[in-house]
Amino acid sequence: MGFLSGIFGPAHKQKNPQIRKEAAGRLTDKAILAEMAEKDDDPGVREAAKKRLEALKN
């Protein structure tokens, strides 16, 4: 996303759930991932965030 992410804000806060889901797969901030896993409106995003948190534990 490069410079566009700076214009439109962080990927994990985008309106498009596919963008948030992709962001969850790249994030390393456990606090953000935990919030996404618990509070995101889209079940796919919540699941992606949970999987990423699990991967970071290993």
PDB file as gemmi writes it, atoms N, CA and C in Angstrom:
CRYST1    1.000    1.000    1.000  90.00  90.00  90.00 P 1                      
ATOM      1  N   MET A   1       0.804  -1.200   0.000  1.00  0.00           N  
ATOM      2  CA  MET A   1       0.000   0.000   0.000  1.00  0.00           C  
ATOM      3  C   MET A   1       0.844   1.260   0.000  1.00  0.00           C  
ATOM      4  N   GLY A   2       1.994   1.208   0.587  1.00  0.00           N  
ATOM      5  CA  GLY A   2       2.909   2.330   0.513  1.00  0.00           C  
ATOM      6  C   GLY A   2       2.337   3.660   0.956  1.00  0.00           C  
ATOM      7  N   PHE A   3       2.549   4.682   0.122  1.00  0.00           N  
ATOM      8  CA  PHE A   3       2.133   6.028   0.513  1.00  0.00           C  
ATOM      9  C   PHE A   3       0.620   6.170   0.601  1.00  0.00           C  
ATOM     10  N   LEU A   4      -0.120   5.344  -0.101  1.00  0.00           N  
ATOM     11  CA  LEU A   4      -1.585   5.438  -0.046  1.00  0.00           C  
ATOM     12  C   LEU A   4      -2.122   5.135   1.346  1.00  0.00           C  
ATOM     13  N   SER A   5      -1.457   4.245   2.067  1.00  0.00           N  
ATOM     14  CA  SER A   5      -1.936   3.947   3.415  1.00  0.00           C  
ATOM     15  C   SER A   5      -1.814   5.174   4.319  1.00  0.00           C  
ATOM     16  N   GLY A   6      -0.847   6.029   4.035  1.00  0.00           N  
ATOM     17  CA  GLY A   6      -0.714   7.265   4.809  1.00  0.00           C  
ATOM     18  C   GLY A   6      -1.825   8.249   4.511  1.00  0.00           C  
ATOM     19  N   ILE A   7      -2.325   8.217   3.292  1.00  0.00           N  
ATOM     20  CA  ILE A   7      -3.409   9.113   2.890  1.00  0.00           C  
ATOM     21  C   ILE A   7      -4.744   8.630   3.448  1.00  0.00           C  
ATOM     22  N   PHE A   8      -4.980   7.354   3.356  1.00  0.00           N  
ATOM     23  CA  PHE A   8      -6.274   6.794   3.728  1.00  0.00           C  
ATOM     24  C   PHE A   8      -6.317   6.207   5.124  1.00  0.00           C  
ATOM     25  N   GLY A   9      -5.229   6.265   5.847  1.00  0.00           N  
ATOM     26  CA  GLY A   9      -5.182   5.739   7.197  1.00  0.00           C  
ATOM     27  C   GLY A   9      -4.689   4.307   7.218  1.00  0.00           C  
ATOM     28  N   PRO A  10      -4.531   3.762   8.411  1.00  0.00           N  
ATOM     29  CA  PRO A  10      -3.999   2.403   8.542  1.00  0.00           C  
ATOM     30  C   PRO A  10      -4.942   1.365   7.941  1.00  0.00           C  
ATOM     31  N   ALA A  11      -4.365   0.332   7.380  1.00  0.00           N  
ATOM     32  CA  ALA A  11      -5.153  -0.708   6.701  1.00  0.00           C  
ATOM     33  C   ALA A  11      -6.132  -1.394   7.646  1.00  0.00           C  
ATOM     34  N   HIS A  12      -5.767  -1.553   8.909  1.00  0.00           N  
ATOM     35  CA  HIS A  12      -6.657  -2.257   9.837  1.00  0.00           C  
ATOM     36  C   HIS A  12      -7.882  -1.427  10.232  1.00  0.00           C  
ATOM     37  N   LYS A  13      -7.938  -0.165   9.761  1.00  0.00           N  
ATOM     38  CA  LYS A  13      -9.093   0.682  10.057  1.00  0.00           C  
ATOM     39  C   LYS A  13      -9.893   1.036   8.797  1.00  0.00           C  
ATOM     40  N   GLN A  14      -9.600   0.417   7.688  1.00  0.00           N  
ATOM     41  CA  GLN A  14     -10.303   0.704   6.447  1.00  0.00           C  
ATOM     42  C   GLN A  14     -11.741   0.175   6.506  1.00  0.00           C  
ATOM     43  N   LYS A  15     -12.618   0.755   5.709  1.00  0.00           N  
ATOM     44  CA  LYS A  15     -14.011   0.302   5.656  1.00  0.00           C  
ATOM     45  C   LYS A  15     -14.131  -1.070   5.010  1.00  0.00           C  
ATOM     46  N   ASN A  16     -13.284  -1.337   4.033  1.00  0.00           N  
ATOM     47  CA  ASN A  16     -13.338  -2.587   3.290  1.00  0.00           C  
ATOM     48  C   ASN A  16     -12.819  -3.744   4.155  1.00  0.00           C  
ATOM     49  N   PRO A  17     -13.672  -4.732   4.447  1.00  0.00           N  
ATOM     50  CA  PRO A  17     -13.234  -5.828   5.313  1.00  0.00           C  
ATOM     51  C   PRO A  17     -12.115  -6.663   4.702  1.00  0.00           C  
ATOM     52  N   GLN A  18     -12.040  -6.747   3.382  1.00  0.00           N  
ATOM     53  CA  GLN A  18     -10.953  -7.508   2.756  1.00  0.00           C  
ATOM     54  C   GLN A  18      -9.606  -6.865   3.045  1.00  0.00           C  
ATOM     55  N   ILE A  19      -9.556  -5.544   3.026  1.00  0.00           N  
ATOM     56  CA  ILE A  19      -8.311  -4.836   3.349  1.00  0.00           C  
ATOM     57  C   ILE A  19      -7.943  -5.067   4.811  1.00  0.00           C  
ATOM     58  N   ARG A  20      -8.936  -5.026   5.700  1.00  0.00           N  
ATOM     59  CA  ARG A  20      -8.664  -5.270   7.124  1.00  0.00           C  
ATOM     60  C   ARG A  20      -8.186  -6.701   7.346  1.00  0.00           C  
ATOM     61  N   LYS A  21      -8.781  -7.636   6.629  1.00  0.00           N  
ATOM     62  CA  LYS A  21      -8.401  -9.043   6.744  1.00  0.00           C  
ATOM     63  C   LYS A  21      -6.948  -9.240   6.297  1.00  0.00           C  
ATOM     64  N   GLU A  22      -6.579  -8.629   5.192  1.00  0.00           N  
ATOM     65  CA  GLU A  22      -5.199  -8.716   4.705  1.00  0.00           C  
ATOM     66  C   GLU A  22      -4.240  -8.059   5.704  1.00  0.00           C  
ATOM     67  N   ALA A  23      -4.659  -6.962   6.288  1.00  0.00           N  
ATOM     68  CA  ALA A  23      -3.825  -6.281   7.275  1.00  0.00           C  
ATOM     69  C   ALA A  23      -3.593  -7.174   8.485  1.00  0.00           C  
ATOM     70  N   ALA A  24      -4.618  -7.885   8.901  1.00  0.00           N  
ATOM     71  CA  ALA A  24      -4.495  -8.776  10.056  1.00  0.00           C  
ATOM     72  C   ALA A  24      -3.409  -9.822   9.820  1.00  0.00           C  
ATOM     73  N   GLY A  25      -3.277 -10.264   8.584  1.00  0.00           N  
ATOM     74  CA  GLY A  25      -2.264 -11.257   8.259  1.00  0.00           C  
ATOM     75  C   GLY A  25      -0.840 -10.731   8.282  1.00  0.00           C  
ATOM     76  N   ARG A  26      -0.685  -9.417   8.278  1.00  0.00           N  
ATOM     77  CA  ARG A  26       0.644  -8.803   8.264  1.00  0.00           C  
ATOM     78  C   ARG A  26       1.028  -8.144   9.588  1.00  0.00           C  
ATOM     79  N   LEU A  27       0.058  -7.808  10.390  1.00  0.00           N  
ATOM     80  CA  LEU A  27       0.330  -7.064  11.622  1.00  0.00           C  
ATOM     81  C   LEU A  27       1.137  -7.882  12.619  1.00  0.00           C  
ATOM     82  N   THR A  28       1.926  -7.179  13.415  1.00  0.00           N  
ATOM     83  CA  THR A  28       2.647  -7.820  14.512  1.00  0.00           C  
ATOM     84  C   THR A  28       2.264  -7.224  15.863  1.00  0.00           C  
ATOM     85  N   ASP A  29       1.467  -6.169  15.847  1.00  0.00           N  
ATOM     86  CA  ASP A  29       1.031  -5.516  17.087  1.00  0.00           C  
ATOM     87  C   ASP A  29      -0.098  -6.343  17.703  1.00  0.00           C  
ATOM     88  N   LYS A  30       0.227  -7.023  18.784  1.00  0.00           N  
ATOM     89  CA  LYS A  30      -0.742  -7.926  19.411  1.00  0.00           C  
ATOM     90  C   LYS A  30      -1.952  -7.201  19.984  1.00  0.00           C  
ATOM     91  N   ALA A  31      -1.776  -5.972  20.428  1.00  0.00           N  
ATOM     92  CA  ALA A  31      -2.899  -5.201  20.971  1.00  0.00           C  
ATOM     93  C   ALA A  31      -3.909  -4.877  19.867  1.00  0.00           C  
ATOM     94  N   ILE A  32      -3.417  -4.474  18.714  1.00  0.00           N  
ATOM     95  CA  ILE A  32      -4.315  -4.178  17.596  1.00  0.00           C  
ATOM     96  C   ILE A  32      -4.999  -5.455  17.131  1.00  0.00           C  
ATOM     97  N   LEU A  33      -4.248  -6.528  17.023  1.00  0.00           N  
ATOM     98  CA  LEU A  33      -4.829  -7.805  16.593  1.00  0.00           C  
ATOM     99  C   LEU A  33      -5.886  -8.294  17.576  1.00  0.00           C  
ATOM    100  N   ALA A  34      -5.631  -8.145  18.856  1.00  0.00           N  
ATOM    101  CA  ALA A  34      -6.603  -8.565  19.867  1.00  0.00           C  
ATOM    102  C   ALA A  34      -7.889  -7.759  19.750  1.00  0.00           C  
ATOM    103  N   GLU A  35      -7.746  -6.468  19.511  1.00  0.00           N  
ATOM    104  CA  GLU A  35      -8.927  -5.629  19.336  1.00  0.00           C  
ATOM    105  C   GLU A  35      -9.703  -6.039  18.083  1.00  0.00           C  
ATOM    106  N   MET A  36      -8.976  -6.303  17.005  1.00  0.00           N  
ATOM    107  CA  MET A  36      -9.633  -6.740  15.773  1.00  0.00           C  
ATOM    108  C   MET A  36     -10.351  -8.081  15.996  1.00  0.00           C  
ATOM    109  N   ALA A  37      -9.691  -9.000  16.683  1.00  0.00           N  
ATOM    110  CA  ALA A  37     -10.256 -10.328  16.918  1.00  0.00           C  
ATOM    111  C   ALA A  37     -11.526 -10.257  17.756  1.00  0.00           C  
ATOM    112  N   GLU A  38     -11.606  -9.275  18.618  1.00  0.00           N  
ATOM    113  CA  GLU A  38     -12.748  -9.151  19.515  1.00  0.00           C  
ATOM    114  C   GLU A  38     -13.858  -8.254  18.973  1.00  0.00           C  
ATOM    115  N   LYS A  39     -13.487  -7.166  18.291  1.00  0.00           N  
ATOM    116  CA  LYS A  39     -14.471  -6.129  18.016  1.00  0.00           C  
ATOM    117  C   LYS A  39     -14.799  -5.870  16.549  1.00  0.00           C  
ATOM    118  N   ASP A  40     -14.040  -6.437  15.612  1.00  0.00           N  
ATOM    119  CA  ASP A  40     -14.319  -6.115  14.212  1.00  0.00           C  
ATOM    120  C   ASP A  40     -15.712  -6.605  13.829  1.00  0.00           C  
ATOM    121  N   ASP A  41     -16.381  -5.838  12.983  1.00  0.00           N  
ATOM    122  CA  ASP A  41     -17.741  -6.183  12.552  1.00  0.00           C  
ATOM    123  C   ASP A  41     -17.785  -7.415  11.660  1.00  0.00           C  
ATOM    124  N   ASP A  42     -16.698  -7.683  10.954  1.00  0.00           N  
ATOM    125  CA  ASP A  42     -16.684  -8.774   9.977  1.00  0.00           C  
ATOM    126  C   ASP A  42     -16.110 -10.055  10.597  1.00  0.00           C  
ATOM    127  N   PRO A  43     -16.847 -11.165  10.515  1.00  0.00           N  
ATOM    128  CA  PRO A  43     -16.341 -12.410  11.109  1.00  0.00           C  
ATOM    129  C   PRO A  43     -15.055 -12.914  10.460  1.00  0.00           C  
ATOM    130  N   GLY A  44     -14.866 -12.650   9.169  1.00  0.00           N  
ATOM    131  CA  GLY A  44     -13.635 -13.062   8.498  1.00  0.00           C  
ATOM    132  C   GLY A  44     -12.418 -12.314   9.024  1.00  0.00           C  
ATOM    133  N   VAL A  45     -12.600 -11.055   9.318  1.00  0.00           N  
ATOM    134  CA  VAL A  45     -11.518 -10.245   9.881  1.00  0.00           C  
ATOM    135  C   VAL A  45     -11.206 -10.726  11.291  1.00  0.00           C  
ATOM    136  N   ARG A  46     -12.232 -10.980  12.073  1.00  0.00           N  
ATOM    137  CA  ARG A  46     -12.010 -11.481  13.438  1.00  0.00           C  
ATOM    138  C   ARG A  46     -11.225 -12.790  13.405  1.00  0.00           C  
ATOM    139  N   GLU A  47     -11.602 -13.688  12.502  1.00  0.00           N  
ATOM    140  CA  GLU A  47     -10.926 -14.980  12.391  1.00  0.00           C  
ATOM    141  C   GLU A  47      -9.477 -14.807  11.940  1.00  0.00           C  
ATOM    142  N   ALA A  48      -9.236 -13.938  10.970  1.00  0.00           N  
ATOM    143  CA  ALA A  48      -7.865 -13.693  10.498  1.00  0.00           C  
ATOM    144  C   ALA A  48      -7.001 -13.129  11.621  1.00  0.00           C  
ATOM    145  N   ALA A  49      -7.558 -12.233  12.416  1.00  0.00           N  
ATOM    146  CA  ALA A  49      -6.812 -11.660  13.529  1.00  0.00           C  
ATOM    147  C   ALA A  49      -6.498 -12.722  14.589  1.00  0.00           C  
ATOM    148  N   LYS A  50      -7.452 -13.602  14.864  1.00  0.00           N  
ATOM    149  CA  LYS A  50      -7.216 -14.688  15.826  1.00  0.00           C  
ATOM    150  C   LYS A  50      -6.108 -15.608  15.338  1.00  0.00           C  
ATOM    151  N   LYS A  51      -6.143 -15.952  14.054  1.00  0.00           N  
ATOM    152  CA  LYS A  51      -5.115 -16.831  13.486  1.00  0.00           C  
ATOM    153  C   LYS A  51      -3.744 -16.180  13.548  1.00  0.00           C  
ATOM    154  N   ARG A  52      -3.682 -14.885  13.268  1.00  0.00           N  
ATOM    155  CA  ARG A  52      -2.394 -14.177  13.311  1.00  0.00           C  
ATOM    156  C   ARG A  52      -1.867 -14.126  14.730  1.00  0.00           C  
ATOM    157  N   LEU A  53      -2.739 -13.910  15.703  1.00  0.00           N  
ATOM    158  CA  LEU A  53      -2.303 -13.911  17.104  1.00  0.00           C  
ATOM    159  C   LEU A  53      -1.721 -15.273  17.488  1.00  0.00           C  
ATOM    160  N   GLU A  54      -2.381 -16.325  17.053  1.00  0.00           N  
ATOM    161  CA  GLU A  54      -1.880 -17.673  17.331  1.00  0.00           C  
ATOM    162  C   GLU A  54      -0.517 -17.898  16.688  1.00  0.00           C  
ATOM    163  N   ALA A  55      -0.372 -17.433  15.445  1.00  0.00           N  
ATOM    164  CA  ALA A  55       0.907 -17.603  14.742  1.00  0.00           C  
ATOM    165  C   ALA A  55       2.031 -16.846  15.444  1.00  0.00           C  
ATOM    166  N   LEU A  56       1.721 -15.698  16.010  1.00  0.00           N  
ATOM    167  CA  LEU A  56       2.737 -14.897  16.687  1.00  0.00           C  
ATOM    168  C   LEU A  56       3.164 -15.525  18.026  1.00  0.00           C  
ATOM    169  N   LYS A  57       2.318 -16.395  18.587  1.00  0.00           N  
ATOM    170  CA  LYS A  57       2.659 -17.054  19.846  1.00  0.00           C  
ATOM    171  C   LYS A  57       3.721 -18.105  19.636  1.00  0.00           C  
ATOM    172  N   ASN A  58       3.779 -18.676  18.442  1.00  0.00           N  
ATOM    173  CA  ASN A  58       4.732 -19.781  18.156  1.00  0.00           C  
ATOM    174  C   ASN A  58       6.097 -19.290  17.859  1.00  0.00           C  
TER     175      ASN A  58                                                      
END                                                                             
